């Protein structure tokens, strides 16, 4: 699954799945640009990734930031072979207590941010390029308190299909990766949950997952690498579910 000589852009690449994917891409020969909102975290990620990484402070909720991201990648790389729309937000909320602010906080990242960052990346992409959208196993099942989060991820899954049709004449492939419960910094949340509640939540999840454990960011990165590489050249509009069997069994 070589990426030798290829260029890649990963949004939300300063931690978790995005950072692990950047490491995998670089290990297989790519030059990689990552974005993130937090300057300190982004700098630490850049130091970890080394000279083949470009860091861009950017928020996918901001159209100005998206344009700056596009301009920076165009200036430094010239073109893109791979775009991983990874940046996302996640929280559970009952419909009765979901207000407009909470709606915007999630949808502006999970769908608007994905949509317009893809739009920007497309101006730099050539025939044979690959786009990977980060969806979720939640688009497959009905889960208590996740109507908004699940809907945002189902929209991303749909986008992989519709953009595949739209971009077919340009020979650009679009696929979705759908992680299950993954052990990343995002899972720990903003600190609102106590360690006891986090531990109990993790134990409930692990008991429900057929493989009996949470996944790792590196396991998702390996699947993303496959979708980014020519090894998946006969796949488009597809969804690769990596969830320990959670949504399937």
C-alpha positions as MATLAB code, in Angstrom:
seq = 'XXXXXXXXXXXXXXXXXXXXXXXXXXXXXXXXXXXXXXXXXXXXXXXXXXXXXXXXXXXXXXXXXXXXXXXXXXXXXXXXXXXXXXXXXXXXXXXXXXXXXXXXXXXXXXXXXXXXXXXXXXXXXXXXXXXXXXXXXXXXXXXXXXXXXXXXXXXXXXXXXXXXXXXXXXXXXXXXXXXXXXXXXXXXXXXXXXXXXXXXXXXXXXXXXXXXXXXXXXXXXXXXXXXXXXXXXXXXXXXXXXXXXXXXX';
ca = [
       0.000    0.000    0.000;
       2.716    2.421   -0.999;
       2.007    6.154   -1.105;
       5.465    7.021   -2.392;
       5.510   10.447   -4.015;
       1.908   11.228   -3.043;
       0.570   14.220   -1.170;
      -2.172   14.050    1.448;
      -4.269   16.384    3.579;
      -5.909   15.298    6.844;
      -8.282   17.552    8.760;
      -8.297   17.070   12.512;
      -4.859   15.518   12.263;
      -3.299   16.636   15.529;
      -4.515   13.678   17.628;
      -6.366   10.368   17.572;
      -7.319    8.805   14.245;
      -6.084   11.773   12.219;
      -2.618   11.724   13.758;
      -2.326    7.934   13.483;
      -3.349    8.157    9.819;
      -0.749   10.869    9.180;
       1.911    8.603   10.712;
       0.801    5.711    8.508;
       0.788    7.855    5.359;
       4.278    9.209    6.051;
       5.592    5.729    6.857;
       4.391    4.632    3.424;
       6.045    7.480    1.543;
       3.593   10.390    1.462;
       4.024   14.043    2.293;
       1.193   15.009    4.618;
      -0.505   18.237    5.689;
      -2.548   18.112    8.879;
      -4.931   20.673   10.319;
      -6.064   21.329   13.858;
      -7.614   24.089   15.934;
      -5.246   24.003   18.918;
      -1.838   25.530   18.129;
       0.056   23.719   20.899;
      -1.368   20.304   20.049;
      -0.711   20.930   16.372;
       2.921   21.842   17.095;
       3.412   18.653   19.127;
       1.931   16.592   16.305;
       4.177   18.287   13.762;
       7.262   17.549   15.874;
       6.215   13.913   16.152;
       5.583   13.530   12.412;
       8.833   15.113   11.292;
       9.975   16.884    8.103;
       7.453   15.279    5.756;
       4.567   16.914    7.613;
       3.044   20.349    7.144;
       0.883   21.764    9.951;
      -1.936   24.245    9.335;
      -3.959   25.816   12.134;
      -7.501   25.652   10.813;
     -11.092   25.224   11.965;
     -13.422   23.456    9.528;
     -16.315   25.550   10.867;
     -14.716   28.630    9.308;
     -14.923   29.215    5.564;
     -11.970   31.618    5.828;
      -9.888   28.920    7.534;
     -10.851   26.385    4.881;
      -9.721   28.765    2.149;
      -6.454   29.421    3.969;
      -5.973   25.642    4.257;
      -6.500   25.278    0.509;
      -4.110   28.114   -0.326;
      -1.405   26.767    1.984;
      -1.577   23.257    0.540;
      -1.567   24.664   -2.999;
       1.523   26.738   -2.238;
       3.448   23.966   -0.447;
       2.357   20.843   -2.341;
       0.933   22.114   -5.619;
      -1.663   19.358   -5.765;
      -3.332   16.672   -3.638;
      -3.560   12.932   -4.203;
      -5.366   12.076   -0.941;
      -7.823   13.937    1.268;
      -9.010   12.462    4.566;
     -11.925   14.491    5.946;
     -11.408   13.386    9.517;
     -12.255   16.401   11.692;
     -15.371   15.713   13.731;
     -17.222   16.361   16.955;
     -19.192   13.921   19.080;
     -21.597   14.149   21.965;
     -24.870   12.517   22.941;
     -28.001   14.517   23.573;
     -31.700   13.728   23.809;
     -33.856   15.513   21.250;
     -35.850   17.189   24.041;
     -32.754   18.999   25.310;
     -31.101   19.769   21.955;
     -31.162   23.489   21.200;
     -29.925   25.362   18.147;
     -26.515   26.040   19.667;
     -25.910   22.329   20.282;
     -27.182   21.527   16.797;
     -24.771   23.992   15.216;
     -21.867   22.882   17.413;
     -22.128   19.375   16.002;
     -23.441   19.820   12.460;
     -21.079   22.686   11.596;
     -18.139   20.348   12.187;
     -19.512   16.963   11.169;
     -21.280   17.897    7.961;
     -20.781   21.527    6.939;
     -17.063   21.265    7.697;
     -16.727   18.013    5.778;
     -18.714   19.300    2.792;
     -16.822   22.537    2.306;
     -13.385   21.121    3.083;
     -13.976   18.507    0.367;
     -15.067   21.290   -1.965;
     -11.806   23.151   -1.286;
      -9.617   20.060   -1.609;
     -11.168   19.173   -4.948;
      -9.609   22.229   -6.582;
      -6.200   20.594   -6.002;
      -7.031   16.990   -6.902;
      -6.096   15.128  -10.040;
      -7.456   11.979  -11.740;
      -6.699    8.938   -9.591;
      -7.032   10.849   -6.328;
      -8.769    9.385   -3.288;
     -11.087   11.052   -0.786;
     -11.906    9.340    2.512;
     -14.761   10.613    4.682;
     -14.910    9.758    8.389;
     -18.391    8.482    9.195;
     -19.303    6.166   12.108;
     -20.919    2.858   12.968;
     -23.728    5.049   14.384;
     -25.079    5.587   10.876;
     -26.098    1.918   10.868;
     -28.082    1.578   14.105;
     -30.573    3.404   16.292;
     -28.888    4.346   19.559;
     -30.442    6.158   22.496;
     -29.586    9.855   22.700;
     -27.571   10.043   19.481;
     -30.143   11.274   16.967;
     -28.125   14.333   16.003;
     -24.708   12.665   15.986;
     -26.017    9.654   14.059;
     -27.777   11.871   11.521;
     -24.588   13.853   10.914;
     -22.632   10.670   10.266;
     -25.382    9.235    8.053;
     -25.152   12.422    5.981;
     -21.418   11.870    5.584;
     -22.045    8.266    4.530;
     -24.528    9.493    1.922;
     -22.006   12.022    0.674;
     -19.545    9.231   -0.155;
     -22.125    7.813   -2.568;
     -23.299   11.050   -4.187;
     -19.838   12.535   -4.595;
     -18.612    9.272   -6.110;
     -21.234    9.682   -8.825;
     -20.466   13.372   -9.311;
     -16.692   12.922   -9.441;
     -16.675    9.792  -11.585;
     -15.843   11.773  -14.765;
     -12.785   13.187  -12.946;
     -11.704    9.683  -11.853;
     -11.653   10.701   -8.204;
     -12.740    7.996   -5.760;
     -14.736    8.760   -2.603;
     -15.189    6.202    0.184;
     -16.176    6.302    3.843;
     -14.468    4.843    6.873;
     -16.825    4.046    9.756;
     -15.000    3.479   13.047;
     -16.647    1.886   16.041;
     -15.784    2.717   19.643;
     -12.151    3.802   19.445;
      -9.819    4.621   22.320;
      -8.863    8.219   21.433;
      -8.640   11.528   23.325;
     -12.097   12.471   22.009;
     -13.626    9.549   23.909;
     -12.512   11.112   27.183;
     -14.600   14.155   26.335;
     -14.120   17.669   27.613;
     -13.737   16.648   31.245;
     -17.432   16.982   32.025;
     -17.720   13.278   32.876;
     -16.113   11.942   36.017;
     -13.432    9.214   35.785;
     -15.916    6.808   37.361;
     -18.556    7.511   34.703;
     -15.988    7.213   31.921;
     -14.811    3.871   33.322;
     -18.373    2.550   33.593;
     -19.175    3.709   30.062;
     -16.072    1.994   28.719;
     -16.915   -1.264   30.483;
     -20.463   -1.235   29.046;
     -19.081   -0.656   25.562;
     -16.478   -3.393   25.824;
     -19.119   -5.850   27.012;
     -21.238   -5.046   23.933;
     -18.441   -5.259   21.351;
     -18.064   -8.795   19.949;
     -14.247   -8.559   20.083;
     -14.489   -7.464   23.711;
     -12.443   -4.247   23.538;
     -12.269   -0.743   22.120;
     -10.371   -0.274   18.895;
      -7.183    1.724   18.536;
      -6.481    4.759   16.369;
      -3.766    2.744   14.620;
      -6.271    0.054   13.590;
      -8.460    2.688   11.941;
      -5.405    4.271   10.325;
      -4.542    0.969    8.644;
      -8.007    0.897    7.049;
      -7.701    4.550    6.007;
      -4.326    3.762    4.445;
      -5.975    1.020    2.387;
      -8.659    3.408    1.108;
      -6.034    6.059    0.338;
      -3.834    3.665   -1.637;
      -4.210    2.075   -5.052;
      -4.905   -1.226   -3.273;
      -8.541   -0.040   -3.041;
      -8.664    1.174   -6.645;
     -11.830   -0.837   -7.404;
     -13.761    0.707   -4.505;
     -15.849    3.864   -4.746;
     -18.894    5.042   -2.816;
     -18.245    2.262   -0.321;
     -18.189    2.177    3.464;
     -15.489    0.318    5.347;
     -16.802   -0.469    8.842;
     -14.072   -1.065   11.452;
     -15.900   -1.597   14.729;
     -15.002   -4.980   16.205;
     -18.311   -6.334   14.874;
     -20.401   -3.919   16.971;
     -22.893   -2.840   14.280;
     -22.827   -6.162   12.417;
     -23.343   -8.852   15.062;
];
